[in-house]
Amino acid sequence: ESIFTKVKQELYPKITNRVNLDFALDSSHFENLFAPIEVNFIGINGMPVAGQTIDFDKKHHFLENDIARFVSLTKAIELEGKAKGKYFVLGHEPDKKDDKNHLLWEHIKDSKFLEFVDVDEVSRVEEYIEKHEVKPYFEE
C-alpha cells in the first residue's frame, strides 16, 4: 500500500478533530505563500503544527519541488508573525542507491526545523498533537 494510503488510514482518524485535513492553502491564507499547496494537516497550539507526506522514491526534481513547496509554506506561516512551528515530513527512507534522493532525505532527517517521521511511526505525530492539545488552524 502507498505511504499516502497508510497515513490516511492510520493517522487521519486519530487527528481528525484536532487539525484541518487535506487543506488547500494559498496566499489568501498566508500572504507570503507564493504557490498554492495542499497540506495533509495543519493545526495550532500557540504555534503552528503542519505535516506533509512526501514520496522520497519519486523523480528527484518532483521530490525537490514537493519539499520546496512545504518549506515555503513553513516560511510563509512564520512570516505571519506566528511563533516557530512544528513541521512534520512523513515518508520512508529511499533506497541508498538513489544518491540524490537519499541525500535529500538525510538533510530533512537532520534538519532543525522539519521533523521526519517514518510512516510506520505515525503514532508519534498523533501523540504530539494530543499531548500539545492542537486545534484546527482554520475554522471551516
HELIX and SHEET records of a PDB file:
HELIX    1   1 ILE A    3  GLU A   10  1                                   8    
HELIX    2   2 TYR A   12  ILE A   15  1                                   4    
HELIX    3   3 HIS A   60  LEU A   79  1                                  20    
HELIX    4   4 ASP A   99  LYS A  109  1                                  11    
HELIX    5   5 VAL A  119  GLU A  121  5                                   3    
HELIX    6   6 SER A  123  LYS A  131  1                                   9    
SHEET    1   A 5 ASN A  20  LEU A  25  0                                        
SHEET    2   A 5 ILE A  37  ILE A  44 -1                                        
SHEET    3   A 5 PRO A  48  THR A  53 -1                                        
SHEET    4   A 5 LYS A  86  GLY A  91  1                                        
SHEET    5   A 5 LEU A 114  ASP A 118  1                                        
SHEET    1   B 3 ASN A  20  LEU A  25  0                                        
SHEET    2   B 3 ILE A  37  ILE A  44 -1                                        
SHEET    3   B 3 LYS A 135  PRO A 136 -1                                        
END                                                                             
